[in-house]
Amino acid sequence: MPAAFPLDRARRTILGAQQLAKPRPVRPTPGQAGRVFDALGLLQIDSVNVLARSHYLPLFTRLGAYDRDVLDRMASRHPRRMVEYWAHEASFIRPDLFADLRQWQRRTWMRATSMPEEPRSELSQAILELLDHKHPLTARDVEAALGQAAVPGTKAWGWNWSASKRVLEDLFAQGLISSAGRGSAFERLYAPAATVHPDGEAALEPKDRREALLRLTENSARSLGLGTAPMLADYFRLPLRDTLAAAQHLARRGELEEISVAGWKGPVFLHPAATTPRRCHGRGLLSPFDSLVFDRRRLQAVFGIHYRIEIYTPAHKRQFGYYVLPFLLREAIVARVDLKADRAGRVLLVQAAHAEPGSPADTAVELAAELRIMAQWLGLAEVMVSAVGNLAPALKLAIDRG
């Protein structure tokens, strides 16, 4: 009979696998940053910069005030510790995941289907030849070099993409080109994938799709500690039915263990390397794109909170704010805060602060301490709390007392 985990044990197991159970180091080292990234397997990328670029935040949550240049070097210096590809949306991933993800994450919706096949093929070849003979180029650089004008009246996700941009994204989704870094405006610097990936041309060799899925499913379980098939599938955005079959196959081989968790539907798959901390000592502000948070259904199942990012919600309809970060304290999410970095004024703005029901008495004090560390890490001189939200008065008092 499968082992039965109570919810609190499942929660602690996930927090342990997600590197959020132990106290943070006093002085984070590059080695610790690398080990945390390796355990997570990915850092989701997003262009929103109201606080900090999203891929920097998960390591801050787990390590404290680490040197962000360490992460930049991991993504730009040979041999790269991380490369950019589609995983849970656009992400920095461990290089060993690239070839397997390439078998499953070719985003056909990125293809320039509005273009006839022949000119699209010719443009693809022209771009590949250009990148073969030039240093890494942005989409604008490629467009300027090839003279590709924007396609009139064509819109995609709010941008007016040129034909060359569409084909660049298609080549990126195919894994033929990659990002050698990011420009000052956070634009990808495109280059042939073989020149970016530490394995060179070997990274482009085709993989057996079934074996690739088994490896990705095992990696999802390792990074989460345990999860249902939908939880494992969402980590790398894999097909649910295929992921369930892969997890069951791994369980039959003894590489995962099928268990149950109180209150969860369906089988749960436990990774043999997962451990359950007796207590969790983590404390941190979680980016909306953090791997603990980006699966909103998993977040609700594990922590019992309903959380949605409200960036695209009209201001008058927002419940908690524009860029809201849940606050993890020990093994519970106890508050959420709407944050903004006022870089010109060197102020970390707390635009709203809300405590979760049943939050502990030390929530405001612990959150204040975390906000001061974040402000210092971001190069900001002070924290300013607006009088919005049920936690705001206590948080302001805790900040003022220093």
Buried (B, 14 or more C-beta within 10 A) or exposed (E): EEEEBEBEBBBBBBBBBBBBBEEBEEEBEBEBBBEBBBBBBBBBBBEBEEBBBBBBBBBBBBBBBBBBEBBEBBBBEEEBBBBBBBBBEBBBBBBBBBBBBBBBBBBEEBBBEEBEEEEBEEBBEBBBEBBEEEEBBBBBBBBEBBEBEBBEEBEEEEEEBBBBBBBBBBBBBBBBBBBBBBBEEEBBBBBBBBBBBBBEEEBBEEBEEEEBBBBBBBBBBBBBBBBBBBBBBBBBBBEEEBBBBBBBBBBEEEBBBBBBBEEBEEBBBBBEEBEBBEEBBBBBBBBBBBBBBBBBEBBEBBBBBEBEBBBEBEEEEBEBBBBBBBBBBBBBBBBBBBBBBEEEEEBBBBBBBBBBEEBBEEBBBBBBBBBBBBBEBBEBEEBBBBEBBBBBEBBBEBBEEE
